[in-house]
């Protein structure tokens, strides 16, 4: 595993994607940064992080995905890898807010952004961006954010965390072929507010109530509506209100 440590960068995902386009990188090449000035979340949302306090990293994964219909498998793997690592550290109330925010009770402690590139030979190369709030304690106006230190009142080692998460990702990729159904079941069972009546907002700013029933193989959330029908939505079509 090649590790590139940076003091500051606009985006570890952008850095790793650019590097990958210039040279053939080893599988599981990792980029970490103490500070990220233009961190990204889903749909272009900004990821804010206090310098030196949190885990900011991107991981290159290749030779796993071969079909666009399979890309959400990577979200399942990475989300579960983070959840299992944090469970081993006794972080309470862990869940995955679809598609791949990491929650502790009702507080967001991490976010994952996976960007896939199709190479000229048809291979799919994934850059997995992970931001995890580790030792930051002040989140200003972000009322729904928290960190491992706030939750446990303990300082955590970011380097050890990154190593544990990467090893879990490797392990799940290695065993995916024989355990994919089990991993998907674990992902379903870990969904934030699964089975609980929850307010949502659609593209037209209309609020509605629904119950999360699961996630499709291509990553669309499946919601039971008030008329007893089940509809599927992608990340651009719906927002959970909680």
Buried (B, 14 or more C-beta within 10 A) or exposed (E): EEBBEBEEBBBBBBBBBEBBEEEEBEBBBBBBBBBBEEBBBBEEEEBBBBBBBBBBBBBBBBEBBEEEEBBBBBBBBBBBBBBBBBEEEEBEEBBBBBBBBBBBEEBBBBBBBBBBEEEEEEEBBBBBBBBBBBBBEEBEEEEEBBBBBBBBEEEBEBEEBBBBBBBBBBEBBEEBEEEBEEBBEBBBEBBBBBEEEBEBEEEEEEEBEBBBBBBEEEBBBBBBEEEEEEBBBEBEEBBBEE
